[in-house]
Amino acid sequence: MSGHSKWHSIKHKKAATDSKRGRLFTRLIKELTAAARTGGGDPDANPRLRLAVATAKANNMPAENIKRSIMRGTGELPGVSYEDVNYEGYGPGGAAIFMEVLTDNKNRTVAELRHLLSKHGGNLGETGCVGWMFDRKGYIVVEKAAAGEDKLLEVALGAGAEDMRDDDDSFEIITSPEEMEAVKLALEAAEISMTTAEISMIPQNYVSLEGKNAQTMLKLMEALEDHEDIQNVYSNFDIDESELDVEAS
């Protein structure tokens, strides 16, 4: 929708200029450790770890950091044990929020998330209250400058993608989680660069926010993104891009 922006678009555009590399590396280290703990330290036999390693490399994490994180997960090195937990809730205007968390202390984390949501006009909900509003999908973003629409369609759909969407200056490719890696490899083979390639939670429908609700929601999402235990946070809000201009001014 021209003139409008959704959280996954805002997040990835912001990430392109975000200087919080230390925060990013902390998040990646947690995911590498948790993936190795749950599925073993061999990326070839552990799809979650394989994706985590690819993401870490794409963000220029040193190979030694990646290796140590995996060894902590397999128990070859001492380290903290993290637990995967999902939390769900609502933001201003009734927008749904789905949070993927890695924590070593659930009581602390849930108290902090409840406080953040309440502070920004939202609330923590019961498990399952909004999860049904999202579909787990592979999510790939290709800037329009990187490939023409016809070629991109041919390569992506030929490799198993489900859909391709026009998002102003880029294309969004949607796949099943199982086909995401095959589509990514096909794009790489066609020498089409990607700005994002990840497993994501895609909303089925969107809630439009305006004015104070839009501004408060943006502040809430950024606060959640900055929380040390949150790996990913998703929402189904849609705002006019002028609201972003107001926030930036």
C-alpha positions, 0 to 999 in steps of 0.5 A: 500500500503506497504511503503506508508502512508495516512493522517488518518493513520499518524494522528492516529499513531501520536495521540498515542504518542501525549502529547497535552492533553490540546489541545485534551480536548479543542476540546472534550469540544467544540464537547460536547457543540455543540452536546448538543446544537444541539441535546439535553443533553440526549446521548441516544436520541442524537447520536452525543452527544453519540459519543462525550461522548464515545470519551471523556471517551476513552481519560480519560476526567473527568466525571465532565468536560463532565457534565459541557460541556453538561450543557453549550450546553443545556444552564443550565450553561453559555458558548460560542456558537459555530457554525459548519462550514466546509471549503475546500481547496487545499494543495501542489501538489493539495491535497484536504483538508476538515476541520470541524470547531467549531467557535465563530467567523467565520471571524477570523477563515476563515482569520486564515485558509486562512493564514495557507494554503497560508503560506504552498503553499495551498489555501482556496477554495469555498464550495463544491470544494473538499467535493465531493472527500470524503465519510462520513463513520464510521472508526474503527482501530484494531491493528493486535495484538488484533485479527486475520483477520478471526475473525475480518472479521466475527465479523465486517461484521456480525455486518454490516461493509462495508469493512475491509482493511489491513494497515500494523500493523493494520486493518481499518474497514469501515462502514456506519455512521449509522452502526458504533456504532453497529459494535463498540459494536459487537467488544467490545462484542467479546473483541476486542480492538480498537485504533480508532472508529469515524465518518470520511471523507474517500477519494475516491482517493489519490494524491501521494506527494513526496519531498518538496510537501510531507514535506510541506503538513505534516507541513500544516496538523499539523498546521491545526490540532493545530488550536484551531477551527478545530475539524477534518481535512482530506486530500487525500494525500499519501506519501512514509513512508521515507518522515516521517523518514525525517520529524522526523530526 
